[in-house]
């Protein structure tokens, strides 16, 4: 299958890519791993006249540990996240999510930045981005700026990136020591995309839940942070009663067309994810009542 | 729009290849139509089935979802380049364990298998099945594909043992 013809430019530096993008923002599109964009172009759902390939810019690749956060280049592949010792040590939730994306060939080529900018509301990674309080590093006409990932998606497939902006990296705060993480998804049987994807990390103070962040993808119009659920959980013992009461709370904040199936699916998956966290904590002696 | 062509230089199965390509040429079409390396198959052409799997700088990727221009400067291995002095352990294992039926997905299955045995400590059966997520066999011949990859790890070990014994002057 061939795409419509386009002009291909390969940038050697971020500055060059930004300049080319600003020269003709309406007609240009950034090409990273191409695993979202090329399928769209093959189906002629996208026909950008100019592709700017950022795949050779070394500065956009890899994971670095910097003080209290991880610095992740936007051209880092899923597989690099899955294999990264830094991710494993400081933000394992990211690897837990990344390893459920597509299949190994797709993970070898698809990039975190490309996926986030493609802004598919059904994708896996937004849930982890929200739960981890990710910050985006963006290069644009006014230079470098940062903004929180929460709010990046304006609508399905639409981000708030400006016409001349390129996502160059992510900053992800390191999780507190001893945080337990779960990424639980119900994959669509054909596509593998999550019907619901829950990214949760949780700390304990003694036998009670200390802090807890919950990101939800796939099920609502846009991925969202389930803050009511988080507030409810903090300070409680993670027992059957808490899990049962917590189940329906994530749906409180979902922007969606009311749908009995979705409400039930989300409730059941919240309960399952919390049970898994309870078991992880119990294994460390933090959740004796579970 | 002008159909301008762009020069690319790649190493394919150990051989340096220089060509001018139209930017929209997919790597799989470049391999098949320009270089006549028709071992790599086009199955779904939508990055689902994995029949077009090749190794791009030692990483298993679906060549229907990579542009030839993106692969400029890369080292590519297709099923044609796998056999060296002997069959590759994965090829040998597919022969022994009947890892193919109709053969359509086989180039992808073998390249994915080669990626797995090159990159991982031997996987459990479940682990292999998980890694085969990106390969569709419409004969549903997965049982023997899994057995073949398990066997490939053994052949790899056997060959390494023979090599190290020969190096020590044993046998």
Interface residues (C-beta under 8 A of the other chain):
Chain A: X1 X2 X3 X4 X5 X6 X7 X8 X10 X31 X34 X35 X38 X39 X42 X49 X51 X53 X55 X79 X102 X103 X104 X105 X106 X108 X109 X192
Chain B: X1 X3 X4 X6 X22 X23 X24 X25 X26 X29 X45 X46 X47 X50 X53 X56 X59 X60 X61 X62 X64 X65 X66 X67 X69 X70 X72 X112 X115 X131 X133 X134 X135
